[in-house]
């Protein structure tokens, strides 16, 4: 098994390793590739302005990070077109459809970018030019491959003519309409040809040659070569990648064993019915494709939580009899720089809280929630645009070495830490209560931006964190942002605050977004004081979706079950419509 992962920058170590493997494949598959062209793979990812296009590298890699194939798409945004510069499987990789899945992924990206078409070069299949039978057969197989996707050479031009005497390295210019039915106009094609020859080939051709080739395209609309290898009725291939269709664009992962953790003590609102209330409404939207959670090693949890703390939870929960709960009896000293003003609150200041118990199944349910979040993270690496980990118990109050607020393991933080191997991550927490655990875990790190919009700690749990001047330390200075809001907060003010938070995410230019989704900002929620309603959650989703970032949504709070499902449904409809550009 392998996944297709999109690479846009060279900073993360995992990306550097993948790029190194891509270059090794190029050296083996294209032995005449110049060192300058190998170095260009890295340079054009770093500096799109120099090349006048944005480079997007797709790698097909297995679970161990071994690259089995790659494709490089050049996005020429000024012309609204894409150019497929390279696509190749690794040496010795046959079968499995890697080439097909890579090409389908490039097509998908081009459609997501709403491009007018996808262009690329393909070696000619002219027997008079290609005299080597093995090479001719190879070229024919490539053109057969593309014909199956309804992609053909553009004809009646000199693009495939020798650039100099004796030149036999000749190419067709191919055109993929990406499923569109509008004819390709000559004016656009001439601009495309000029841009390709100038930007891709640089100094190889003088301007006179570029103009001559571009002007040789005289048909309007452009004419494509008729099918030569595939009968018309067999054109078009089934999707090999197994990706979701647009009718189910959000991957859903449900913590199937969540209900083993059911604390029936009076006033404990974090109940199993929360999940079913949400699921009942989500199924009506046709936006979700559910997958089973994978199992991940405990070491990924210990990368963000203290190992002694993790071992303590595991050991203590396993030793508790069924139906027995442990509540805190003594309270370790906490942050003395933020004592609450309310004398009653000062009593509990020395612990997270007095209402989060340990029981036999707390560890198991929390582990299940982490597995769901990590499964969602891998879905983003597999190139899902959105994944939703519908879990309980929640996690964002769990600090590196402490639990509370119904939270035991910080699922959002574990997933964000995992994704940070592959790019810069932002965690946006929109729960009514401050994500103190996420702040604590990433406070000194600059590779994960943490933002929380929440009720001011003067009146809202956890009371000791979430102040505006908590901005991070060391490398993390400036990468922790808090937006504490008043007890009475209008929807209008909330949306303005959310827009400010999203501007910070754009400023940092993150690659992945982890959204800690609390629905306890809703009207009548027993743990909150705000009045957001269904239409407000839709707008929240729309604004976040418009970022167009690969986004993992992890369920946090939300306890008013009468409206919980509707609010979740409206949020995700807004998320999808925001991404698609719909109002």
VEXDREN-2710 file (C-alpha; in Angstrom, 1 decimal):
% VEXDREN-2710
k/r/px/py/pz
1/UNK/0.0/0.0/0.0
2/UNK/1.1/3.6/-0.6
3/UNK/-0.2/7.1/-0.4
4/UNK/0.0/10.1/-2.7
5/UNK/1.4/13.1/-0.7
6/UNK/1.6/16.7/-2.0
7/UNK/4.9/18.6/-1.3
8/UNK/5.0/22.4/-1.6
9/UNK/8.1/23.3/0.3
10/UNK/11.5/21.8/1.3
11/UNK/11.6/22.7/5.0
12/UNK/10.3/19.5/6.7
13/UNK/12.8/16.7/7.1
14/UNK/10.3/14.2/5.6
15/UNK/9.9/16.4/2.5
16/UNK/13.7/16.7/2.1
17/UNK/14.0/12.9/2.2
18/UNK/11.3/12.5/-0.4
19/UNK/12.9/15.0/-2.7
20/UNK/16.2/13.3/-2.4
21/UNK/14.5/10.0/-3.4
22/UNK/12.8/11.8/-6.3
23/UNK/16.2/13.0/-7.6
24/UNK/17.5/9.5/-7.3
25/UNK/14.6/8.2/-9.5
26/UNK/15.3/10.9/-12.0
27/UNK/18.9/9.9/-12.3
28/UNK/18.0/6.3/-12.8
29/UNK/15.0/6.8/-15.1
30/UNK/16.4/9.8/-17.0
31/UNK/20.1/9.2/-17.1
32/UNK/20.7/12.2/-19.4
33/UNK/19.2/14.6/-16.8
34/UNK/21.6/17.4/-16.1
35/UNK/22.7/18.2/-12.6
36/UNK/21.2/21.7/-13.1
37/UNK/17.8/20.0/-13.8
38/UNK/18.1/17.9/-10.6
39/UNK/18.8/21.0/-8.5
40/UNK/15.9/22.7/-10.2
41/UNK/13.5/20.3/-8.5
42/UNK/14.4/21.9/-5.1
43/UNK/14.8/25.5/-6.4
44/UNK/11.5/25.8/-8.1
45/UNK/9.7/24.6/-4.9
46/UNK/11.6/27.4/-3.0
47/UNK/11.3/30.3/-5.4
48/UNK/8.2/30.2/-7.6
49/UNK/8.7/33.9/-8.6
50/UNK/12.0/33.1/-10.3
51/UNK/10.3/30.5/-12.6
52/UNK/6.9/32.3/-13.0
53/UNK/5.0/29.2/-11.9
54/UNK/4.2/27.4/-8.7
55/UNK/5.6/23.9/-8.5
56/UNK/3.6/21.1/-6.8
57/UNK/5.4/17.8/-6.2
58/UNK/3.4/14.6/-5.7
59/UNK/5.1/11.5/-4.3
60/UNK/3.7/8.0/-4.1
61/UNK/5.3/6.6/-0.9
62/UNK/4.7/3.6/1.3
63/UNK/4.2/3.6/5.1
64/UNK/8.0/3.7/5.6
65/UNK/8.4/6.8/3.4
66/UNK/9.9/5.0/0.4
67/UNK/9.0/6.9/-2.8
68/UNK/7.6/4.6/-5.4
69/UNK/6.9/7.3/-8.0
70/UNK/6.4/11.0/-8.4
71/UNK/4.8/13.7/-10.5
72/UNK/5.6/17.4/-10.8
73/UNK/2.9/19.9/-11.7
74/UNK/3.6/23.5/-12.7
75/UNK/0.8/25.9/-11.9
76/UNK/0.9/28.9/-14.2
77/UNK/-1.7/31.0/-12.4
78/UNK/-1.5/33.9/-14.8
79/UNK/-2.8/31.7/-17.6
80/UNK/-5.0/29.5/-15.4
81/UNK/-3.4/26.3/-16.8
82/UNK/-1.2/23.5/-15.5
83/UNK/1.9/21.9/-17.0
84/UNK/2.8/18.3/-16.1
85/UNK/6.6/18.6/-16.1
86/UNK/7.5/15.0/-15.0
87/UNK/5.8/11.8/-14.0
88/UNK/7.6/8.6/-13.3
89/UNK/7.5/5.4/-11.3
90/UNK/10.7/4.3/-9.5
91/UNK/12.9/1.7/-11.3
92/UNK/11.7/-1.8/-10.9
93/UNK/8.2/-0.7/-9.9
94/UNK/5.7/-2.4/-12.2
95/UNK/2.0/-3.0/-11.9
96/UNK/0.0/-1.5/-9.1
97/UNK/-1.1/1.4/-11.2
98/UNK/1.2/4.0/-9.7
99/UNK/1.4/6.0/-12.9
100/UNK/-2.3/6.0/-13.3
101/UNK/-3.0/7.0/-9.7
102/UNK/-0.4/9.8/-9.9
103/UNK/-1.9/11.1/-13.1
104/UNK/-5.4/11.0/-11.6
105/UNK/-4.1/12.9/-8.6
106/UNK/-2.6/15.6/-10.9
107/UNK/-6.0/15.8/-12.7
108/UNK/-7.7/16.2/-9.4
109/UNK/-5.4/19.0/-8.3
110/UNK/-5.9/20.8/-11.7
111/UNK/-9.7/20.6/-11.2
112/UNK/-9.5/21.8/-7.7
113/UNK/-7.5/24.8/-9.0
114/UNK/-10.2/25.3/-11.6
115/UNK/-7.6/25.3/-14.4
116/UNK/-8.6/25.7/-18.0
117/UNK/-6.6/22.7/-19.0
118/UNK/-3.5/20.5/-18.4
119/UNK/-0.7/20.5/-20.9
120/UNK/2.5/18.3/-21.1
121/UNK/4.9/16.8/-23.6
122/UNK/5.0/13.2/-24.7
123/UNK/7.6/11.6/-27.0
124/UNK/6.4/11.1/-30.6
125/UNK/5.4/7.7/-31.9
126/UNK/6.5/8.4/-35.5
127/UNK/8.4/5.3/-36.8
128/UNK/10.3/7.4/-39.3
129/UNK/11.8/9.4/-36.5
130/UNK/12.1/6.8/-33.7
131/UNK/14.1/4.1/-35.4
132/UNK/14.8/2.1/-32.2
133/UNK/12.0/-0.5/-32.0
134/UNK/12.1/-0.7/-28.1
135/UNK/12.0/3.1/-27.8
136/UNK/9.2/3.3/-30.3
137/UNK/7.2/0.7/-28.4
138/UNK/7.7/2.6/-25.2
139/UNK/6.5/5.8/-26.7
140/UNK/3.4/4.1/-28.1
141/UNK/2.6/2.7/-24.7
142/UNK/2.8/6.1/-23.2
143/UNK/0.4/7.6/-25.8
144/UNK/-1.9/4.6/-25.3
145/UNK/-1.9/5.3/-21.6
146/UNK/-3.0/8.9/-22.1
147/UNK/-5.6/8.0/-24.7
148/UNK/-7.3/6.0/-22.0
149/UNK/-7.8/9.2/-20.1
150/UNK/-9.1/11.0/-23.2
151/UNK/-5.9/13.0/-23.7
152/UNK/-4.4/13.4/-27.2
153/UNK/-1.6/15.4/-29.0
154/UNK/-2.4/18.7/-30.5
155/UNK/-2.0/18.5/-34.3
156/UNK/-1.3/20.8/-37.3
157/UNK/1.7/22.6/-35.7
158/UNK/5.5/22.4/-35.6
159/UNK/5.9/21.7/-31.9
160/UNK/7.1/18.2/-32.7
161/UNK/9.7/19.4/-35.2
162/UNK/13.4/19.4/-34.7
163/UNK/14.8/22.4/-32.9
164/UNK/18.1/22.0/-34.6
165/UNK/19.6/19.7/-37.4
166/UNK/19.9/16.1/-36.2
167/UNK/17.5/16.6/-33.3
168/UNK/15.5/13.4/-32.8
169/UNK/14.3/14.0/-29.2
170/UNK/10.9/15.2/-30.3
171/UNK/7.7/15.7/-28.4
172/UNK/4.0/16.2/-29.0
173/UNK/2.2/18.9/-27.0
174/UNK/-0.6/17.1/-25.2
175/UNK/-3.9/18.6/-24.0
176/UNK/-6.1/17.3/-21.2
177/UNK/-9.4/19.3/-21.0
178/UNK/-10.0/17.9/-17.5
179/UNK/-13.5/16.7/-18.4
180/UNK/-14.6/20.1/-19.7
181/UNK/-16.4/20.4/-23.0
182/UNK/-15.3/23.9/-24.1
183/UNK/-13.0/24.0/-27.1
184/UNK/-9.4/25.1/-26.7
185/UNK/-9.0/28.5/-28.4
186/UNK/-5.9/29.4/-30.4
187/UNK/-5.2/32.6/-28.6
188/UNK/-4.9/30.8/-25.2
189/UNK/-2.8/28.0/-26.7
190/UNK/-0.3/30.4/-28.3
191/UNK/0.2/32.0/-24.8
192/UNK/0.6/28.6/-23.3
193/UNK/3.2/27.5/-25.8
194/UNK/5.1/30.8/-25.4
195/UNK/5.0/30.5/-21.5
196/UNK/6.2/26.8/-21.6
197/UNK/9.1/27.5/-23.9
198/UNK/10.2/30.6/-22.1
199/UNK/9.7/29.4/-18.5
200/UNK/10.5/25.7/-18.7
201/UNK/13.3/25.8/-21.3
202/UNK/14.8/29.2/-20.5
203/UNK/17.8/30.0/-22.6
204/UNK/17.6/26.9/-24.9
205/UNK/15.4/28.8/-27.4
206/UNK/15.7/32.3/-28.7
207/UNK/12.6/34.5/-29.0
208/UNK/12.4/34.1/-32.8
209/UNK/12.1/30.3/-32.4
210/UNK/9.5/30.6/-29.6
211/UNK/7.4/33.0/-31.7
212/UNK/7.7/30.7/-34.7
213/UNK/6.5/27.6/-32.8
214/UNK/3.7/29.5/-31.0
215/UNK/2.4/31.0/-34.3
216/UNK/2.4/27.6/-36.0
217/UNK/-0.8/26.8/-34.1
218/UNK/-3.3/28.1/-36.6
219/UNK/-6.5/26.1/-36.0
220/UNK/-9.2/27.8/-34.0
221/UNK/-10.5/26.0/-32.1
222/UNK/-7.5/23.7/-31.7
223/UNK/-7.6/20.2/-33.3
224/UNK/-6.6/17.1/-31.4
225/UNK/-5.3/13.9/-33.0
226/UNK/-7.9/11.1/-33.4
227/UNK/-7.6/8.0/-31.2
228/UNK/-5.0/5.7/-32.5
229/UNK/-4.6/3.0/-29.8
230/UNK/-7.9/2.9/-28.0
231/UNK/-11.3/2.5/-29.6
232/UNK/-13.6/5.5/-28.9
233/UNK/-16.1/3.5/-26.9
234/UNK/-13.3/2.4/-24.5
235/UNK/-12.0/5.9/-23.9
236/UNK/-11.9/7.0/-20.3
237/UNK/-10.8/4.9/-17.3
238/UNK/-12.2/4.1/-13.9
239/UNK/-10.6/5.9/-11.0
240/UNK/-7.8/3.6/-9.8
241/UNK/-7.0/5.6/-6.7
242/UNK/-10.0/4.7/-4.6
243/UNK/-10.4/8.4/-3.7
244/UNK/-13.8/9.8/-2.7
245/UNK/-16.0/11.3/-5.3
246/UNK/-17.3/14.8/-4.9
247/UNK/-20.5/13.4/-3.4
248/UNK/-18.5/12.3/-0.3
249/UNK/-15.6/14.8/0.0
250/UNK/-15.0/14.5/3.8
251/UNK/-13.5/11.4/5.4
252/UNK/-15.2/10.5/8.6
253/UNK/-13.5/8.5/11.4
254/UNK/-15.7/7.6/14.4
255/UNK/-14.3/6.5/17.7
256/UNK/-16.3/3.2/17.6
257/UNK/-15.5/2.3/21.2
258/UNK/-16.2/5.6/22.8
259/UNK/-19.3/4.4/24.7
260/UNK/-17.2/2.2/27.0
261/UNK/-16.3/5.4/28.7
262/UNK/-19.7/6.4/30.3
263/UNK/-19.6/8.3/33.5
264/UNK/-23.1/8.3/34.9
265/UNK/-22.4/10.6/37.9
266/UNK/-24.8/13.5/38.3
267/UNK/-23.8/16.5/36.2
268/UNK/-21.3/14.7/34.0
269/UNK/-22.4/16.0/30.6
270/UNK/-19.7/14.3/28.5
271/UNK/-22.0/11.4/27.5
272/UNK/-22.1/8.9/24.6
273/UNK/-25.3/10.4/23.2
274/UNK/-23.2/13.3/21.9
275/UNK/-21.8/11.1/19.1
276/UNK/-25.1/9.7/18.0
277/UNK/-26.7/13.1/18.0
278/UNK/-24.0/14.3/15.5
279/UNK/-24.0/11.2/13.4
280/UNK/-27.8/11.3/12.9
281/UNK/-27.5/14.7/11.2
282/UNK/-24.3/14.1/9.3
283/UNK/-25.8/11.1/7.5
284/UNK/-28.3/13.4/5.9
285/UNK/-25.7/15.5/4.1
286/UNK/-24.0/13.0/1.8
287/UNK/-20.8/14.8/2.5
288/UNK/-19.1/12.0/4.4
289/UNK/-17.3/8.7/3.5
290/UNK/-16.6/6.8/6.7
291/UNK/-13.4/4.8/7.2
292/UNK/-12.3/2.6/10.0
293/UNK/-9.7/3.9/12.5
294/UNK/-6.2/2.5/12.2
295/UNK/-4.1/1.5/15.3
296/UNK/-1.1/3.6/16.0
297/UNK/1.8/3.0/18.4
298/UNK/1.8/4.6/21.8
299/UNK/5.1/6.3/21.1
300/UNK/3.2/8.9/19.1
301/UNK/1.3/9.9/22.2
302/UNK/4.5/10.0/24.2
303/UNK/5.9/12.5/21.7
304/UNK/3.5/15.1/23.1
305/UNK/2.7/13.7/26.6
306/UNK/5.1/12.9/29.3
307/UNK/5.8/9.2/29.2
308/UNK/5.4/8.8/33.0
309/UNK/2.0/10.4/32.7
310/UNK/0.9/8.1/29.9
311/UNK/2.1/5.0/31.8
312/UNK/0.3/6.2/34.9
313/UNK/-3.0/6.6/33.1
314/UNK/-2.6/3.2/31.5
315/UNK/-1.7/1.4/34.7
316/UNK/-4.2/3.2/37.0
317/UNK/-7.2/2.7/34.6
318/UNK/-6.4/-0.9/34.1
319/UNK/-6.3/-1.5/37.8
320/UNK/-9.7/0.1/38.6
321/UNK/-12.7/-2.2/39.1
322/UNK/-15.7/-1.8/36.8
323/UNK/-18.0/1.1/37.8
324/UNK/-15.3/2.6/40.1
325/UNK/-14.1/6.2/39.4
326/UNK/-11.2/8.1/41.0
327/UNK/-11.6/11.9/41.4
328/UNK/-8.8/14.1/42.5
329/UNK/-8.4/14.5/46.3
330/UNK/-5.3/16.7/46.5
331/UNK/-4.2/19.3/44.1
332/UNK/-0.6/20.0/42.9
333/UNK/0.5/23.6/42.7
334/UNK/-0.2/25.1/39.3
335/UNK/0.6/28.4/37.6
336/UNK/0.9/31.1/40.3
337/UNK/1.2/33.9/37.8
338/UNK/-2.5/33.7/37.0
339/UNK/-4.5/33.4/40.2
340/UNK/-8.3/33.8/39.5
341/UNK/-10.0/36.8/41.1
342/UNK/-12.9/34.8/42.3
343/UNK/-12.0/33.4/45.8
344/UNK/-14.1/30.2/45.2
345/UNK/-12.1/29.5/42.1
346/UNK/-8.8/29.8/43.9
347/UNK/-9.6/26.6/45.8
348/UNK/-9.3/24.5/42.7
349/UNK/-6.5/26.5/41.2
350/UNK/-4.0/24.0/42.3
351/UNK/-5.4/21.3/40.0
352/UNK/-7.0/21.2/36.6
353/UNK/-10.4/20.5/38.1
354/UNK/-12.4/18.3/40.5
355/UNK/-14.8/16.8/38.0
356/UNK/-12.7/14.7/35.6
357/UNK/-12.5/11.1/36.9
358/UNK/-10.3/8.2/36.0
359/UNK/-12.1/4.9/35.5
360/UNK/-11.4/1.5/33.9
361/UNK/-12.1/2.6/30.4
362/UNK/-10.9/6.2/30.3
363/UNK/-7.5/5.2/28.9
364/UNK/-8.9/2.9/26.3
365/UNK/-11.5/5.4/25.1
366/UNK/-8.8/8.2/25.0
367/UNK/-6.5/5.9/23.0
368/UNK/-9.3/5.2/20.5
369/UNK/-9.8/9.0/20.1
370/UNK/-6.1/9.4/19.4
371/UNK/-6.2/6.6/16.8
372/UNK/-9.1/8.4/15.0
373/UNK/-7.3/11.7/14.9
374/UNK/-4.1/10.1/13.6
375/UNK/-6.1/8.2/11.0
376/UNK/-7.5/11.5/9.9
377/UNK/-4.0/13.0/9.7
378/UNK/-2.9/10.2/7.5
379/UNK/-5.9/10.8/5.3
380/UNK/-4.6/14.3/4.7
381/UNK/-1.3/12.9/3.7
382/UNK/-3.1/10.5/1.4
383/UNK/-4.5/13.7/-0.1
384/UNK/-8.0/14.0/1.4
385/UNK/-8.9/17.7/1.7
386/UNK/-11.0/17.2/4.8
387/UNK/-11.1/14.6/7.6
388/UNK/-13.3/14.5/10.6
389/UNK/-12.4/12.6/13.8
390/UNK/-15.7/12.3/15.6
391/UNK/-14.5/11.3/19.0
392/UNK/-15.0/11.3/22.7
393/UNK/-13.6/11.9/25.2
394/UNK/-12.3/15.3/24.0
395/UNK/-8.7/16.2/24.3
396/UNK/-7.7/19.9/24.1
397/UNK/-7.5/20.4/27.9
398/UNK/-5.0/17.6/28.3
399/UNK/-1.6/19.1/28.9
400/UNK/1.8/17.4/28.5
401/UNK/1.5/15.8/32.0
402/UNK/-2.0/16.5/33.3
403/UNK/-5.6/15.7/32.5
404/UNK/-8.8/17.6/33.1
405/UNK/-11.9/19.1/31.5
406/UNK/-13.1/15.6/30.5
407/UNK/-9.8/15.3/28.6
408/UNK/-7.0/12.6/29.0
409/UNK/-5.0/12.6/25.8
410/UNK/-4.8/15.6/23.5
411/UNK/-5.8/14.0/20.2
412/UNK/-5.6/17.3/18.3
413/UNK/-2.0/17.9/19.5
414/UNK/-0.9/14.3/18.8
415/UNK/-2.2/14.6/15.2
416/UNK/-0.7/18.1/14.8
417/UNK/2.7/16.8/16.0
418/UNK/2.5/13.9/13.5
419/UNK/1.7/16.3/10.6
420/UNK/4.5/18.6/11.6
421/UNK/6.9/16.1/10.1
422/UNK/5.5/16.9/6.7
423/UNK/5.0/20.7/6.9
424/UNK/4.0/23.6/9.0
425/UNK/0.8/23.1/11.0
426/UNK/-1.7/25.4/12.6
427/UNK/-4.1/24.3/15.4
428/UNK/-7.2/26.4/15.5
429/UNK/-9.3/25.8/18.6
430/UNK/-12.9/27.1/18.4
431/UNK/-14.2/25.4/21.6
432/UNK/-15.9/27.7/24.1
433/UNK/-13.1/26.9/26.5
434/UNK/-9.4/27.7/26.1
435/UNK/-7.2/24.9/24.7
436/UNK/-4.8/25.0/27.5
437/UNK/-3.4/21.6/26.8
438/UNK/-2.5/22.4/23.2
439/UNK/-1.0/25.7/24.3
440/UNK/1.1/23.9/27.0
441/UNK/2.4/21.3/24.5
442/UNK/3.5/23.6/21.7
443/UNK/4.3/26.8/23.7
444/UNK/8.0/26.6/22.9
445/UNK/7.8/25.4/19.4
446/UNK/7.8/27.4/16.2
447/UNK/6.6/24.7/13.8
448/UNK/3.1/24.6/15.1
449/UNK/1.0/27.7/15.3
450/UNK/-1.6/27.5/18.1
451/UNK/-4.7/29.8/18.1
452/UNK/-7.6/29.6/20.5
453/UNK/-10.9/31.6/20.4
454/UNK/-12.6/31.2/23.8
455/UNK/-14.4/32.6/26.7
456/UNK/-12.1/34.8/28.8
457/UNK/-10.4/32.9/31.7
458/UNK/-11.8/35.4/34.2
459/UNK/-15.1/33.6/33.9
460/UNK/-14.5/30.5/31.8
461/UNK/-12.7/27.2/32.4
462/UNK/-9.8/26.5/32.8
463/UNK/-9.4/30.0/34.4
464/UNK/-5.5/29.8/34.6
465/UNK/-4.7/30.0/30.9
466/UNK/-5.9/31.7/27.7
467/UNK/-4.8/35.3/28.3
468/UNK/-3.9/37.5/25.4
469/UNK/-0.4/38.1/26.5
470/UNK/0.5/34.4/26.4
471/UNK/2.4/34.4/23.1
472/UNK/4.9/31.5/23.4
473/UNK/8.5/31.2/24.5
474/UNK/11.8/30.7/22.8
475/UNK/11.3/29.4/19.3
476/UNK/7.6/29.5/19.9
477/UNK/7.4/33.2/20.7
478/UNK/4.7/34.6/18.5
479/UNK/3.3/31.2/17.6
480/UNK/0.7/31.1/20.4
481/UNK/-2.3/33.4/19.9
482/UNK/-5.2/33.7/22.2
483/UNK/-8.5/35.5/21.5
484/UNK/-10.4/35.7/24.9
485/UNK/-13.9/37.0/24.4
486/UNK/-16.5/38.3/26.9
487/UNK/-19.2/36.4/28.6
488/UNK/-21.8/37.9/26.3
489/UNK/-20.4/37.7/22.7
490/UNK/-22.5/38.3/19.6
491/UNK/-22.2/36.2/16.5
492/UNK/-20.9/39.3/14.6
493/UNK/-18.1/39.8/17.0
494/UNK/-17.3/36.1/17.0
495/UNK/-17.0/36.0/13.2
496/UNK/-14.8/39.1/13.2
497/UNK/-12.5/37.4/15.7
498/UNK/-12.5/34.2/13.6
499/UNK/-11.5/36.2/10.5
500/UNK/-8.6/37.8/12.5
501/UNK/-7.4/34.3/13.5
502/UNK/-7.6/33.1/9.9
503/UNK/-5.5/36.0/8.8
504/UNK/-2.8/34.8/11.2
505/UNK/-2.9/31.4/9.7
506/UNK/-2.5/32.9/6.2
507/UNK/0.4/35.0/7.4
508/UNK/2.3/32.0/8.7
509/UNK/1.6/30.0/5.4
510/UNK/0.9/26.7/7.0
511/UNK/0.5/23.4/5.1
512/UNK/-2.0/21.7/7.3
513/UNK/-4.8/22.9/9.6
514/UNK/-6.0/20.9/12.7
515/UNK/-9.3/22.3/13.9
516/UNK/-10.3/21.6/17.4
517/UNK/-14.1/21.8/16.9
518/UNK/-16.0/22.7/20.0
519/UNK/-19.7/23.1/19.5
520/UNK/-20.3/24.4/23.0
521/UNK/-20.4/27.9/21.7
522/UNK/-24.0/27.2/20.9
523/UNK/-27.0/28.8/22.4
524/UNK/-28.2/26.9/25.5
525/UNK/-25.0/24.8/25.9
526/UNK/-24.8/24.0/29.6
527/UNK/-21.0/24.7/29.7
528/UNK/-21.0/28.0/27.7
529/UNK/-22.6/31.5/27.7
530/UNK/-22.7/32.4/24.0
531/UNK/-25.6/32.3/21.6
532/UNK/-24.4/30.9/18.3
533/UNK/-27.0/29.2/16.2
534/UNK/-27.0/26.9/13.1
535/UNK/-26.5/29.7/10.6
536/UNK/-23.6/31.0/12.6
537/UNK/-21.9/27.6/12.6
538/UNK/-22.4/27.4/8.8
539/UNK/-20.6/30.8/8.5
540/UNK/-17.8/29.5/10.7
541/UNK/-17.3/26.6/8.4
542/UNK/-17.5/28.7/5.3
543/UNK/-14.8/31.0/6.5
544/UNK/-12.5/28.2/7.5
545/UNK/-13.1/26.2/4.3
546/UNK/-12.2/29.3/2.2
547/UNK/-8.6/28.8/3.5
548/UNK/-8.4/25.8/1.1
549/UNK/-6.0/24.1/3.5
550/UNK/-5.9/20.3/4.1
551/UNK/-7.9/20.2/7.3
552/UNK/-8.3/17.7/10.1
553/UNK/-11.3/18.4/12.3
554/UNK/-11.2/16.8/15.7
555/UNK/-14.3/16.9/17.9
556/UNK/-13.9/18.6/21.2
557/UNK/-16.9/20.0/23.3
558/UNK/-20.5/20.5/22.6
559/UNK/-23.1/19.3/25.1
560/UNK/-26.6/20.6/24.2
561/UNK/-27.7/17.5/22.3
562/UNK/-31.0/19.0/21.0
563/UNK/-29.1/21.2/18.6
564/UNK/-25.7/19.5/18.6
565/UNK/-26.2/17.5/15.4
566/UNK/-27.8/20.3/13.4
567/UNK/-25.0/22.7/14.4
568/UNK/-22.3/20.1/13.4
569/UNK/-24.1/19.5/10.1
570/UNK/-24.3/23.2/9.3
571/UNK/-20.7/23.7/10.1
572/UNK/-19.5/21.0/7.7
573/UNK/-21.8/22.1/4.9
574/UNK/-20.3/25.6/5.3
575/UNK/-16.8/24.1/5.4
576/UNK/-17.3/22.3/2.1
577/UNK/-19.1/25.2/0.4
578/UNK/-16.4/27.6/1.6
579/UNK/-13.7/25.4/0.0
580/UNK/-15.7/25.1/-3.2
581/UNK/-16.2/28.8/-3.4
582/UNK/-20.0/28.7/-2.8
583/UNK/-21.9/31.1/-0.7
END
